[in-house]
Amino acid sequence: MYVQELWRFPVKSMAGEKVPRISMGKLGFAGDREILALGPDGRILTSRNYHKLLGLHGTLGPGGQPLISGHPWNSEEALQLVRAATVPGAQLTQYAGPERFDILPLLVATDGAIEAFGHDSRRLRFNILVGGVEGLAERTWPGKCLRIGNAVIGIQDLRGRCVMRGGELKVGDAVELTADCEQRKVTSGSV
């Protein structure tokens, strides 16, 4: 098994960006889902209810500034794009707390499960794609860990995100499935 892809989603519920290497901390990948669209009532607007958000592209620009379809996230242009995709009173905010994630801050998928899924893999919005996995072998992974270089990712369940411990990780790294999993939060590192 090996790391096939790494993905970051700078703006929650928008298309993200594939990266060759990334830093990881207590709350997952650096810059992941830190910009949120909020409705007039202050609730997070997501693509589950506003599918046009997926047509917008969240990336990080020079100096790590989040961009929405090429515009700085805090610009009038970005706000108008978000309002056109959601509701007229939508606002954008930057937030790095844990509430920005639906479950946990990391989603791991496998090439075997995506093949069995039979749909466009972008629908899953995973952070790490593990290649070289036969069929639905990942169904036996809950309670185990993936060791990728010196990073450790604890597999919680089949649909949720994962608890992890920081370390160095990049596309092409070998992935080892182990039963000796320390369920600790990430300290820091690069992935």
Buried (B, 14 or more C-beta within 10 A) or exposed (E): BBBBBBBBBBBBBBBBBEBEEBBBBEBBBBBBBBBBBBBEEEEBBBBEEBEEBBEBBBBBEEEEEBBBBEBEBBEEEBBEBBBEBBBEEBBBBEBEEEEBBBEBBBBBBBBBBBEEEEEEBEEBBBBBBBBBBEEBBBEEBEEBBBBBBEBBBBBBEEEBBBBBBBBBBBBEBEBEBEEEBEEEBBEEBBB
